[in-house]
């Protein structure tokens, strides 16, 4: 794996913490504790590891959930992003627009996916992807003459994102219970949790 070889810079952790307390909002965090203790400030990464501004190393158990699926410090990815940024920083796919990389990626994915999964819509993250899927499903039924067919089924304790539609599909009350009324049509089902609810049954019997 080619690494970017990021320089081990010297940081003023106390100054960064002070500025963070004064200006940053942290999602899914205890703001009172942050004001008291400050954030843990990460400065660089390599492979599966992160280093904070004091040089302490950690295993990164978060990044793969969002966007660093193949590890930190991949020079080939950094080079590809730099080259594309120099060539064309952004162009949407709205209004019939396209770019060579998005076309080629869609064609590559179509060659790898099974069956008739041949069309792709690229988004900036999981929440936006789920928002789009919800809209596509409802739009489909609207075009079929059934605009009232809007129910979205998801499971309790499942996480689908923090945008309002994806948040409503998320089955974790702590993520939405303090944010007022949610959009209608979202129904949460009990997950097949064999460990908690499968007493006296085999796994096959439980999921039947």
N, C-alpha and C positions, 0 to 999 in steps of 0.2 A: 504494500500500500504506500503510495507516494504521499508524503506529508508536506504541509506548507512551511514547516519550520518557523512558526511564528516566534518573534523575539520575546524573551522573557523580560518584559518591561517592569519598571519600578512604579508602583502606584501609591498614592497617599490614601490609604483606606479610610482614615478618620474624616478626611475632607469629602470623599465620595459618600460616606454614610451621612454626613451632615447635609449634603446637597440632596441626597435621596429622601431624607426625612422632610425636607422643605418643599420638594417638587414632584415626587413620584407617587402614583397611585398603584397599588399592587392588588390584582384580583385574587380571590380565594386566599386571603391572608387576614390575620388578626392585626388590624391597623394600630391598636393600642400597644400591642407587643412590639410592632415595628418601630413605633415612636420611642419605645423604651430601650430596645436592644439594637435596632437598626437591621438592615438587610444583610444577607450573606452575598458578597459581591464576587461574581465569577469573572475572571479576566481572560482565560484562554482555555482551549481544549485540544486534545489529541487522541484520536481513536475513541475509546470509551471513557476517557478520563477528562476531568475538569480541574483547573487550578484557580483558587481564589486569589484576591489581590495581595494576600500575605504569603502566597506560595504553597498553601496546603492543597494536597491532591484529593480528589473525590472520584468515585465511580458515578458516571452520569446515567441515572435510571429514568430521566425525564425525556430526553431529547427524541428518542425513537417514537414516543407517543405523538409528537407533533411533526417534526420536520428534519431531524438529523438521523435519518434511517441507516446510513452507512458510516457513521462515525464522524468525528471532528478532524479538521486538518487535512482533508483530501485535496491535494494540489490539483488533480485533474478536474475536480468540480469547481474549485476556485478559478482556475484558468478558463473553463468553459463559461462561467458567469461573467468574468471580466471581458472575454472576447465578445459575448453576446451584448453586454452592456455598452461596449464601444460601438458595436454595429447598429443595434436598435434596442433602446432601453425599454420601450413599451409600445404595443399596438393592440387594441382590443379585438375580440372576435365578434363584437356587435356589428350590426349594419352590413353584414356580408364581408367583413374584413378578415384577413388571415395572415399568417407569417410562415415562412418555410419551416422553422423548427416545430411549430404546433402541428402543421400538416404531417410532417414526417413522424412525429411522435404518435399521432392518432393512427397513422397507417401501421406503425410498428405494433402498437397495442392491439389493433384489430387482427394482426397476424398471430398474436399470442393467445387471445381470448377464445373461449369455446363458442360453438354455435353461431348465432347471428348477432353477437355483441360487437357490432361494427362501428358504432357512433359514440363519440366522446365529447364531453364538455369539461374543459379544464377550469378549475377554481383555485382560490388562494388558500384553502384549508378545509378541514373536515366539517366545521359548522356550516360554511357556505355550501359545501357539497350536499349536506343533508337538507338545508333550506331549499336548494334547487330540486332535490329529489321529491320533497313534499309538494312543491309547486307543480312539478311535472305530473305527479300522480293526480292532483286535483284538476289540473288543466285538461288532462286526458279525459277524465270523466265528465268535465264540463262540455268538451267537444262531442262527447258521445251522448249528450242530451240528459246527463244525470248530474247537474251541478250541486245537488245536495249530498252527493256521495263524497264526503270529505274526511271521514274518520281515519285517524292515523293510530295504529296499534304499536306499542313498544312495551318493553319489560321494565318492571321496577328494578332499580339499582343499575340500569343501563345508562351509559353516558353517551350523548349524541352531539354535544356542543353547547355554546353559550349565547348564540344568537337567538332571538325570541322564538322562532319556530322550532329550532333544534333544542332549545332549552325546554320547551313545552313537551317535547318527546322524551327528554331525559327523565329517567325514573328515580331521581335522587332529590327529594323535597328541599334539601338545604340549598340547592342551586336556584330554586325559583320561588320558594314560599314567601320571601320578603319583597318581591318585585311586583306586587299587584296582580290583577287578573291576567290570565294567560289566554291566548287564542283558543277558541272552541274546537272541539273535535279530536282532542288527544286523549287516548285511553291507555292506561298502564295495566299490564297483565302480570300476574305473579310468575316469576321465572321458575323453571324446573330445577329446583335446588335440592338435589338428592340428599346432600349431607344433612340438611335441616328437616326435610319432610318425607324422606324415603324409608322410614323405619318399618321393618317387616316386609319390605319388597326388595326384589332384585332391581338392578339398574334398568334392565329391559322392561320389567313390569312398571316401574315408575314412569318411564318416558312413553309408554304405550298409550 
